[in-house]
Amino acid sequence: MSNIQDKVVIIMGASSGIGEATTKKLAQEGAKLVISARREDRLKALVESLPNTDISFMVADVTNNDEVQAVIDLALEKHGRVDVLFNNAGIMPQSLLSDLKIDEWRQMLDTNIMGVLNGIAAVLPTMQKQKSGHIVTTASEAGHVVFQQGAVYSGTKFAVRAIMETLRQEERNNHIRSTLISPGTVNTELHLTISDSERREWIENLQREIGLKSSDVADAVAYAISTPNTVNISEILMVPSTPME
């Protein structure tokens, strides 16, 4: 029997890409799932594609702490506990700092950092009371290296690394585990959040040519949460091995 069997898992940002792939992977492993994202039609289609799965969904924007709390409350109402929260929602606008795209910077800060903090804030009291739980967050290779046009995006991922490591240190005595998943380029829809058409096309081609599959990252998430409660996989850094042409 899988160590994931019957675990109550909440997945934020579940409507596409890594979140969708992880939903499918954990459904196969017998998890009890509560999934969330902003796009209701995508969530409904995903649920309908997984018959005979214990799965519920709720529309929520991770930048809204009340909406995130409502997702956690749904899981508690249905299952009485939360074993895993997967903070996966994120956006990746890219531009030169001199382009002064302040609104895009703010959106990234709100989604990539506050979205993670809203998830932690919503679920942590429950996990502290349970004296158990696992919080997983998608970061990026960009949280380890910086690159031109990626200053703010990398900044948000460096921040998430700091937040998750501090969470691990603060909550280990409550038996709450934390895992950061830091993939390199993944072939997802993330490039669509880039407003500059030339940069967006370049990133899309890169993702298509060498990118990891969303299912690769889903496998890493499943591995981390399937380990014994005495093991904390604090970070998984994974990058494509396919050479660029």
URRA-V973672 format. One record per backbone hydrogen bond with DSSP energy under -1.0 kcal/mol. NH is the residue of the N-H (numbers start at 1). CO is the residue of the C=O. If there is no record, write none. Layout:
NH|CO, NH|CO
This chain:
5|2, 6|30, 7|4, 9|32, 10|84, 11|34, 12|86, 13|36, 14|36, 20|16, 21|17, 22|18, 23|19, 24|20, 25|21, 26|22, 27|23, 28|24, 29|25, 30|27, 31|26, 32|7, 33|54, 34|9, 35|56, 36|11, 43|39, 44|40, 45|41, 46|42, 47|43, 48|44, 49|45, 50|47, 55|53, 56|33, 58|35, 60|37, 64|61, 68|64, 69|65, 70|66, 71|67, 72|68, 73|69, 74|70, 75|71, 76|72, 77|73, 78|74, 79|75, 80|76, 83|8, 84|8, 85|134, 86|10, 87|136, 88|86, 95|149, 99|96, 100|97, 102|100, 105|101, 106|102, 107|103, 108|104, 109|105, 110|106, 111|107, 112|108, 113|109, 114|109, 117|113, 118|114, 119|115, 120|116, 121|117, 122|118, 123|119, 124|120, 127|123, 128|124, 129|125, 130|126, 131|127, 132|127, 134|83, 135|177, 136|85, 137|179, 138|87, 139|181, 141|183, 143|140, 144|141, 145|141, 150|147, 154|150, 155|151, 156|152, 157|153, 158|154, 159|155, 160|156, 161|157, 162|158, 163|159, 164|160, 165|161, 166|162, 167|163, 168|164, 169|165, 170|166, 171|167, 174|171, 175|172, 176|171, 177|133, 179|135, 180|234, 181|137, 182|236, 184|238, 187|212, 188|186, 192|189, 193|190, 194|191, 200|196, 201|197, 202|198, 203|199, 204|200, 205|201, 206|202, 207|203, 208|204, 209|205, 210|206, 211|207, 212|185, 217|213, 218|214, 219|215, 220|216, 221|217, 222|218, 223|219, 224|220, 225|221, 226|222, 231|228, 234|232, 236|180, 238|182
